[in-house]
């Protein structure tokens, strides 16, 4: 008798058939005609297929097929070869996760659903197995493994996604829509039609928006939503980017998630505010959507339980509890390798080199101390700062979980928090490790860190390494405007 595959177990999981029926009810209720079956590539790009809604049940059972190389954006390296998977590779099978089904508010005939990826059923090796090049699927499995190992301990986090709204002048020059005036309400107001449209669409797609402001770069906004379970937070950041791209089309703007398009002003970060919890339950937050334009799972947030990062008031009311300190210890231990994931592009390191703009370049931690790579931003959570707007949130969350696991398992001590400006502390003799200051250096640090590499199991590390090494080599093999300005007439 043939062994049941991962794909078969996933499709026939208890309760899934009922969810598939509920999606059909939503399709009929909402008049959905077309569905985007989407997953996430190595760079965080949304890829997949569009399929008429008539075929929902068949796709829920059998899935759709797409080349393995789509997980690497079907991208050619600088030598003309496909990265990670060539044309001879099999086709993956994408199985929709019905709980993620939701209508697109800008075209209510269309819906989207996230998918989990599997190896082809006809593969000779591990047919129907989980596709390890699926960063979203990996996060689900890594988080479940973490919870099983640590007695139900699970990660909740929120992100601070900065990005810039840009426009193209008649000359072709790209500039910010607004002035680089931080927290300036008038500049915020100038973008009100844009961000109100973003908020409208976000609430319709399950993002519980909580605050926003104008940051200190041209056209730079930060809009935040409520923190939640790690996977749903990553899904919502992906959804937010999708929403911003659509709103940019509607207003004739550019929604720019590039980390550092302009020097001498702040870059776009994506700080992660993180905590580990036990217990709690999912609660429905309808966000004034009646009827819900998607499955209830889109509008659920994990509430309640015990936050293990809360300080022990009898010791130090500012320090995280023991689990939190060990978690910070794990992050500090692996910060070099983590930087390759949090700062994943050549451009990311413009942020670290442009001094004076609060970029985190030192592997230390403190209370409300923005000169460190980590800070306790409020009781019960800490802020991981060495991550920017280009991050793949699924890879990042997986890597943080692995660092936490190592910190807890090995009882790692992060040392005492730094309360001085880190630059002044160094002048006074403190020895502090610096983050990698280029993509090439961070990739080298990652290659030597087996703990963080384990966050990219199977093919995932190979895909990431090949893609990012090619990006670094392309940059190193390119003459830039800086080269021309610096060396064109430097001799005789």
N, C-alpha and C positions, 0 to 999 in steps of 0.2 A: 504494500500500500504506500502510495507516494506521500511524502511528508508535506504537511500544510505549509505554504509559504508565508512570508511576512505580509505580502500583498493580500492573500486570501484571508488571513487572520484580521487584517485591518478592515477589509470590506465587510466581513461578517462579525465585526465586534458587537457586543451586546449594546442595544439601543440605537445603533447607527441606522438600521432600516427605518425606524420611526422618524429619525431626523430627515432622512431622504424624502419621506412622505410629506413632512412638514414644509420642506423646501418647495415641493410641487404645489402645495397649497398657497405658499407665498407667490410663486410664479403666476398662478391663476388669479390670485387676489390683486396683485400689483400690475398685471398686464405685461410681465417681462417677456421679451421676445428673443433676447440674446444674452449670453453669459460669457464673461472673461474668466477662463480657467488659468489662474496665475500662480507663479512661484517666483523665487528670488535667486538671482545669479550670484556668483562669487563677489561681485562689486556692489551688491544691493539693488541692482536693477530689477524692475518688474518685467518678467517675461512670461510667455505662455501662449494660449490659443483662444480664439473666440468661436463659440459654437451656439447654434440656435437652441433656444430653451426647450424645444420639442424633444430633444434628445437627452434631457436631464437624467432620467432613470438609467438609460444605457451607459451614460458617462459615469454616473455614480457607481455603477457596478463594474464596468470594464475600464474606465479611465480613457485618457487620450494618449497618444504617443508623440514624442518629439526627440530630436537627436540629443544624445548625451552632451554634445558640445554647447547646447543652449545654456547649460549651467556656467559656462565660461564666456557667455555672450557671443558664441560662435565666432570667436575673434582670432585673427591671424597674428602670429608673433612677427618680429622684425625680419625673420628669415623666410616668411611666407608660409609657415606651417601652422595648422590649427592648434591652439593651446589646449592641452590636456586630453582632448578626444578628437581623433581624426575622422574623416568621412567613412572609414571602415568600421567605426564603433556602432554598437546597437542603438536602439531607440529606447529612451526611458518611458515609463508609464506614470502618468500623473493622475492620482485619485483625489477627487475633491473632498474637502472637509466641510460637510454641510452646515456646521455651526457657524462658519464664517461668511455665509451667503448674505449679501446686502445689495440693495438697489443703488445705482449711481444717481445722485440727486440732480446732476446736470443733464441727464438723458434717462428718463424713468422707464424707458423701454429696455434698458441694459442693466445687468447686475454683475457683480464679481464674486468669486469664491477662491479662497486660497487652497492650494493642493499639496499633498505629500507625495514624494517621488519614490519610485521603485525601479529596480532593474527589470529588464524585459523578461517576459514569461518564458521566452525561448532561449535565454542565455544558458550556456553549458555550465557556467560556474554561478552558483547561488541565484538561480532563476527566481524572479519575484521577490528578491531580497530588498531591504531598504537601500536606496541609493545614497551612498555616503557623500556624494557631491551635492546633496540637498542641504543647504545650510539651515533652512527652517526646520526640516525634519530632524536634523541633528540636535537642534536646540531642544525640541520636545523630548527627545530620548535622553539627552544629557541632564536635563532638569529632572526628569523622572528618576534617573539613576541617582542623582544627588539627593533627592527626597528619600529614596529607599535606603541609602547609606546613612543618612543623618536623621532618621526618625521623623520624617515628614517636614523637616526644615526646608523652606522654599524661598526663592528670591522674588521680591517685588521691587520694581524700580520705575522711576520716571525720567524722562529726558528733557533737555532744554535745547530744542533745535533752532539755532540761529540760521538765518538765510537772508539773502538780499534780493530785493525787487529792483531789477535793472531795466533800462530802456536803451534803444539804439538811436543815436542822433542821425540827422540827415547825412552827416559826413561818414557815418558808419561806426563812429566811436561809441563804445558801450559805457554808460555812466549810471550811477545810482539814481533812482527816481526821486529820492529825498536827500536832504543834507545830513551829514554825519554828526548829528546833535543828539547825544545820548539822553534818553528818558524825556525828550522834548515832546510835549503833547501836541504842539502845532505840527511838527513833522510826522508824528503818529497820525494825526488827523488827516494829513495830506494823502495817506494811504488807507483811510477809513473805508472807502468803497471796496478796496481790494481785500482787506483783512476781514471785513464783515461778511463778504462772500465766502471767504475761506472758513470762517466760523460757522456759517449757515450749513455749508456742505459737511463740515467736520461733525457737527452735532447729528446731522442726518445719518452719518456713517459710524456713530457710536463713540466719538471722542468727546469726553466731558471736559470742555474747555474751562480753564480756571483763571488765566491771567495772560497779559501780553504787554509789550512795550517796544518802543523804538530804541535800538541799540546804537553804538557809536561808530558805525560805518555807513556809507551812502546806501540808502534804501534798505537798511538792515532791520528786520523785525525778529522778535522772538515771541511765539505764541505757545502756551503750555496747556497740557491737559492732565487729568488726574492719573497718578501712578497706579500700577496694577501688576498682576502676574507677568513674569518675564516675557512669555510668548505673546500675550495680547499687547503688551507695550511695544514690542518689536513690530507686530502687525499694524499697530496704530501709527507708528512713525512712518512705515511704508505707505500706509493709506494717506497720511498727511502730505507726503511728497507728491503722491498721485493727485491729490486735490489741488495743491499749489500749482502743479503743471497745468491743470485744466483752467484754473482761474487766470493764470498768465495768458493763456490763449484767448480767453474772453476779454481781457483788458489790453491786449497787444503789448504785454510786458515779457520779461524774462524772469522766471523763478530760478534763482541761482543758488545751488547748494555747494558750489565750489568753495573750498575753504578760504582761500586768500586771493580774491581777484584784484585787490588794491593794496599796495604797500602804504605804510605810515598811517593806517587806520586799523581798527581791530579786525581780526579774522572771524569766521563763523565757526563757533564751537558747537558741541552737542554734549554738554556735561550730563553724566549719568548719576542720579541720586538713588542710592541703593540701600536696601535693608534685607535681613533674613527673618522670616516669620515661621511660627507654628500655628496651626489651626486656622480659623476664619472660614468664611463661606462666600460663595458667589452671590451677589445681589444684583437685581435688575435695575438699571438706571435708564429710564426711557427717554430722557432729554427732550420731553414734550413731543415725542414722536408717537402719534396715535392715528391709525394703527402703525405698528412697527414696520418700517420699510426693509426689514431684514430679519434674520433669525435672532432669537433672544440672546444667544451667545455673543453676538456683536456688541450688545449693550450691557454685558455683565462686568462687574468689577469685584475683585476679592476684598471683602471687608472684614474687620474684626480679627481676632486671634491675638497672639503674643509676639510683639516685636523684640527679638533677642538683641537688637542693637541699642535698646534703651539703656541709659547709664544706671549704674548702681549708686543710688543717692547716698548710701552710707559711706561710699568711698570718694568718688569725684563726680559731681553732678554734671560735668561736661563730657567725661570720657565715655565712650561706648562700653557696653557690657562685655564680658569675656568672649562671647562668640564674635561680637563686632571687632574686638581688638585682634583676634586671630584672623578674621577676614581681612582686615587692613594689613596684617602681617603678610598674608598670602599675596595681596596686591603689590606691596612693596617688594617682596621677594622676586616677583615676576614682571615688574614694571617695564623692563627693557623689551621683553618679548611682546607684552601686551601693546606696546606702542606701535608695533607693526600692524596691528588690527585697528586700534583707535585712530591712528594717524596713517592712513593706508595709501596715500598718494604722494607723488613727488611734491605737489603743491602744498600738502599738509605741513611740510617743514619750513615753508615761508612763515607760517604762524609762529613756529618756535624760534626762528632767527630774528624776527622783527621785534626787538626788545622794547620794553616799555608799555606793552599792551596786555599785561596780565596773563600771558601765555604760560602754562605750567611746564617748566623744563627741568625740575629737580625732583628726585625720587625721595620725597619726604612727605610728612603729613602734619596737620595742625588743626586748630580750631579757627574757623572763619578766616583762614590764612590763604589768600589767593596766590601767594608766591610758591606754594607747594603743589605737587601733583595730585594730592588728595587733601580734602579738608572735611571736618565734621561741620556740615552746613546747618544742621539743626539737631536737637536731641532725637536719637533714634534712626539716624541715617548719615551716610557720608557721601560726599560728592567726588566722583572720579572725573578728573579734569583733562586728562591726556587723551581726549577723544574729540573729533571734530565732525563737521556737518556731512562729510563724505562717508561716514562709517556705515558698514554693513551691521545693523543692530543685532542680527541673529548670531553672527560670528562673535561680536563683542560680548553679548550676554553669555554665550557658551564659554568663552575664555574666562570671564569673570567668575563663573561658577567653578571652573577648574582651579582657579587661583584660590577661591574660598575653600574649596575642598582640601587643597594642600595646606592652607593656613590652619584649618581646623584639625586636620589629621596629624600634622606635625607640631601643633601647638606653637605656631610662629609668633614671636613677640615683635611688634612694630617699633618698639622703643618709645620714648617719651615724645609727646607732640611738640612741634616747634612753634613757639608763640612769637618769635622774632621774625622780622622780614628776613627771608632766607639769604638774601644777598648780604645783609648786615651780619647774620650769623656766620657766614662763610668768611667774611672779613675778620671776624673774631676767632677764627681758627676751626670752625666746624667743617668736617669732611662730609660732603654730600655727593652721592652719585648723581650724574646727569642723565637725562633721557637720551636715547639715540637721537642724533640731530640730522639724520638723512634717512630716506627710505631704504637705501642700501644697507646702512648700519643696523637699522631695526630688523630687517629681514635676516641679517646675520645673527642677531641676538635671538630671534625666533627659532632659527634653525638649530640652536643649541639648547633649547628649552623644551624638554620632553613633556612637561606638565601642560604647557599652553598648546603645544602641538597636538596633544590628545583631545583638545577641543575641536580639532578638525580631523576626525577619524577617517580611515580608509583613504579614498581618493581626494577628500576635501583639502588636505594639506598640499597634496601635489598640485591640485588645480590652483589654489591660492598662490603657492610658491612660483609656479610657472608664470601665472598671469602677472604678478607683481614684480618678479625678477625681470620679465620682459619690459614692463613699464619703466623700471629703473635703467635698464640698458638702453632703451630708446632715448631716454633723457640724456644719458651720458654720451650717446652717439649723435647728439644734435647741437648745431651751432645756434645760439640764441641771440636776441637783440643785445643782451649784455655783452656777449663775446665781441660782437661787432663794434659796439661803442667803446669797449675797453681796449681792444687790440688792433683795430683796423689800421691806425696810423701811429702806433706806439714806437715804431722804428723807421728810419734811423734816428 
